[in-house]
Amino acid sequence: MVVPRVLNDFYPTPATVTEKLHNSVFISGNVFEPCVGNNAVTDVLNQCLGITAIESDLR
């Protein structure tokens, strides 16, 4: 069964996912986050990992 997506739907990324990504992939310098939503990814990057994230979104 295919469930249609809702226009401008919202799927926040859990902090653990961003932390695991950082542990698996070398990330440095500035990062662009094109789907910032509620800052779930950028909060972890900025506050926990010390990486600068430039944010943007639909709203």
C-alpha positions as CSV (number, residue, x, y, z in Angstrom):
1,M,0.0,0.0,0.0
2,V,1.4,3.4,-1.0
3,V,0.5,6.3,1.3
4,P,0.6,9.7,-0.5
5,R,2.9,12.3,1.0
6,V,1.4,15.5,2.3
7,L,2.5,18.8,0.7
8,N,5.2,20.4,3.0
9,D,5.2,17.4,5.3
10,F,7.6,17.3,8.2
11,Y,10.0,14.5,9.2
12,P,12.6,15.7,11.8
13,T,15.9,13.9,12.0
14,P,16.7,12.3,15.4
15,A,19.9,13.7,17.0
16,T,21.3,10.1,17.1
17,V,21.2,9.9,13.3
18,T,23.2,13.1,12.9
19,E,25.7,11.9,15.5
20,K,26.1,8.5,13.8
21,L,26.6,10.3,10.4
22,H,29.3,12.4,11.9
23,N,31.0,9.3,13.3
24,S,30.9,7.6,9.9
25,V,31.7,10.5,7.6
26,F,34.3,13.3,8.0
27,I,32.5,16.6,8.2
28,S,34.3,19.9,8.6
29,G,34.0,23.6,7.7
30,N,30.6,25.0,6.9
31,V,27.6,22.7,6.1
32,F,24.5,23.8,4.2
33,E,21.2,22.4,5.5
34,P,18.5,23.0,2.9
35,C,15.6,21.5,4.9
36,V,16.2,22.9,8.3
37,G,12.7,22.3,9.7
38,N,13.0,22.5,13.5
39,N,16.8,22.7,13.5
40,A,17.2,19.1,14.5
41,V,20.3,18.5,12.4
42,T,21.9,22.0,12.7
43,D,21.5,22.0,16.5
44,V,23.6,18.8,16.8
45,L,26.1,20.1,14.3
46,N,26.4,23.5,15.9
47,Q,26.1,22.8,19.6
48,C,27.5,19.3,20.0
49,L,30.0,19.0,17.2
50,G,31.1,22.6,16.8
51,I,30.3,22.6,13.0
52,T,28.8,25.7,11.5
53,A,25.6,25.0,9.6
54,I,24.0,27.5,7.2
55,E,20.2,27.0,7.2
56,S,17.4,27.4,4.8
57,D,13.8,26.0,4.3
58,L,10.5,26.5,2.7
59,R,9.3,28.9,5.4
